[in-house]
């Protein structure tokens, strides 16, 4: 790996960005900063690229921030397969699992090819209006259909593999990847799913039917959710992209062709991250 891209969350300390740029340049590594990250760095000798351009110009992307920063970068990487190393500058950080004090050791291991690689499935969400494709998105964590603050309960009709499955009367519905099972899905009462699994989780939000429970379906299945309510409802992608829905709209969700490659130390695993982040056995 000879070209490294850096992406930092807004408000990240300049010293962190500049320190990593200088460290990489001392090792003869070409550094390219995401355009907004470049504003944070006073160091010289780096290139600049937009978020969309960055993945095609580098061999490795280092994300300095929280899970939100990594999620937005993962969607930009898409099917290019560029590995991502997440360094946690935020709070919980399930995806950005490397702590700041281990940043240089982690980057050095990544450059030497000594990090473990986790491949994570992504979702493809298509918005259909009158059965015509209106928009197309990918998500690493989740696709969520939810009512606005002032809306009443929404009615959603769900089909799996073109067969009617159920109807929800709820505040909304979360369709998540195994990676996203520790995000909004978890707070809504969904299960924790090992991120290596090929599956999708459907979790209703504040369901008004007691028999509605989260359900896990194979990742190869196609899920279609139709809005049967004429009120303000939003489709959100990874909690970062919002699209208003109309009565009769269908959101079709399936496994995306792209898979995201996340780097971690070999001694870290899913359960060690859970113990650290959720304090398992401590509360």
N, C-alpha and C positions, 0 to 999 in steps of 0.2 A: 504494500500500500504506500503510494507516494503522494497522493493528493487527498487532503482532508478538508471537509466542509464543516464550518462551525455555525450553529444556530443557537442563539441565547434568547431567553424570555425578556420581555420588556422590563427594564428596571434592574437587570442583572448588573452586578458590580463590574465596573470597568477593569479593575485589577484582575478579576478572574479571567475575563476574555483576553486581555492583553497578555497576561501571564502564560496562558495556554498557547497563544499565537507565537510568542517569543520562544517558548519551549519547543514547539514543533519546528520552527525555522532553524533552531540550533541543531536540529537533527536532519536538516536538508529536506524537510517535508514541505511541499507546496500547500499553502493555506488559502482557502477561498471562504469568505464570510458571506452569509446571507445578508442581503442589502441593509435591512434594519439593524442587524447585529453589527455591521460595519460602523454604524454611528457610535456604538459603545466603545470602540477600540481606538486608542490613540497610537497604537503601534503601526509601523510602516511595513511594506513588503508583503501585502496580501491582496488577493483579488476579491472582487465582489460580484455576487450573482443574486438574482431574484430567487424566491423560494421555489418557484416552478423550474427554474434553470439549474439550480444547484445540484440535484441528484445526477444529472447527466455529465457533470464535470468533475466528480470526485469518486474516490474508491471507498471512502468511509465518511459517515456523518456523525459528528459529536453534537448532541443536544444538551445545552446547559439550561436547566429550568425544571419545570414540573411536567406532569403527564400531559397537560394541555398543550404545551410546546411540542412534545414528541408526537402527539396525535396529529397535529396540523402538518408536521413534517412527514409523517408516515403516509398521509394521503398524497402528498406531493411526490414521494418516492414511487408509489404505485407499483407497477410491474417491473421496474428497473433492477430490483434486487440489491440495491446498495445497502449494506449493513448499517445499523444505527446503534450508537452507544449513548445511553441516557445517563447524564450526571444530575443528581437531584439537588436543586437549589430551592426547592419549595417545601411543601409539607409532607403529605402521605407518600406519594410517589411510588406506585406499584410498577410503572413502566420505567421510570428513571431511578433504577434501583442502586446505582453506584453513588455512594456518598462523596461529597466534595473532597474530603481528605484522601480519597483513594483515586482521584481523577487521573493524576499523572501515571500512576501504576497501571490503571485500566487502559489508558490510551497507548501506553508502551506495549502492553500485552496484545492489544488489538492490532497495532502495527506489525507485531511479530507473528500474528496469526495464532495466538495462544489463548484466545477467548472462546468460550462456548457460544454456539449460535442457536437461538430459539426461533423457529419459524412459526409465525402466527397467521392464522387465517383472517381474512377480511370479508366484509359484506359488500355486496353491490345492491344498491337501492334504486329502483326506477319508479318515478312518479308517472302514473298513467291517468290521463283525463279523457274520458270517452274512449277508452282503450288505446288512445294514441300516446306514444311516449312524449313526455313533456320535459323531463329532466333525468339525469343519471348521476349517481354519487357513489363513492366508496367510503367505508367506515372501518376503523380498526376496533373501536369499542362497541358502538351501538347505533341503532336506528330507532328513534323514539317518535311516537305520535301522541300528542298531549294537548289538552284543552288550554285555552288562555286563562288568565287570572279571573276574568269575570264570567267565563262560560259555565254552563251546567254540565252534568254528566254527558259523556259522549258515547255513542253506540258504534261499535266496530264489528264487522263481520270478517272472520278469518278462515281462509282456505289453505290447506297444505297439500302440495302436489295436485292442485286443481280439484281437490275434494273438500267439501265444506267441513270445517272442524268445530268451530264454536263461535259464539257471539259474546262480546264483552260490553257490559255497562260499567264504565269506570272513568277515572280521570285521564286514562291513557294506557298505552301499551309500549313496553320496551322489548325490542328484539336485539339481543346482544350476542357477541362472539364469546368464546371462553375467556379471552383476554378482558372483555368488558364485563364479565360476571362479577368482578370485584369493584365495579364502578357504580353507576346509577342502579343497575340491576340488584346489587347487593343491598343498597339502602331501601329498595322497594320490597325486600323479602325474598329475593331470588337466591338460587343455590350458588355456591362457589364451584366453578368448573375448572379442572386442570387445563391450562392454556394450550397444551399439546393435543387436546382432543379436537375432533372434527365434528362440531355440533353448534347448534344455535339454541338460545334460551328465550322463551316467550314469557314475560313477566308483566301481569296487569298492574297498573298503578291505582291503588285504592279502589279495588273492585267492589261493586255493590252486589255481587253475587258470591256468597260464601264458598260455593263449590269451585270457583275459579282459582286455580293455583298455578304457580309457575310450571312450565313444562319444557323438557329438553327434547329437541328433534335432531335427526341426522343433518350434518352440514350439507349433504348433497340435495336436500329437499328445497323446494321453492315455496315461499310463504307469500300469500296475497292478503292484504288487509284493506278492506273497503270502508270508507267513512259513510255511515248511515245517518249522520247528524248535520243539520244545516246551521252551523254556528262557527265561532272562531276556534280553529284547531290548527296546530303547527306540526310540521314534520321537522325534526332536528337530526343532524348528522354529527355524531361525536360531541354533541352539546355545543357545537361551534358554528354550524350552518343552519339557518332557519328558513323554512319555506311554508307559507300559508296554504292550507288545503281547502278544497271546496267539497260540498256535498256530492257524493258519488265518486270522488277520487279514489283510486286504488294505488297502494304502495306495494310493489313487488320486491321481495327481498330474497336474495340467494347468495351462495358463497361466491366471492369474487375470484377471478382467475389469479390475481396477484396475492402473494404472501409476503409479509414483512419479516425481515431478519433482524432480531434484536440480540445484541451482544451482552454477555455477562461473564463474571469470573467463574471458572469451573467449580469452585467450592460453593457457589450460590446455587440454590434450587428453589422451586416454587414454594416449598413448605418453609424454607428458611426465610423467604421474603414474607410469607404470611405471618410467621412468628414475630418477625421484626415489626411489620406494619400494623398488624391487628392485635399484637400483644397476646397471642394465644397462650393460655395457661397462666396468665398473669392477672386476669380480671374476670 
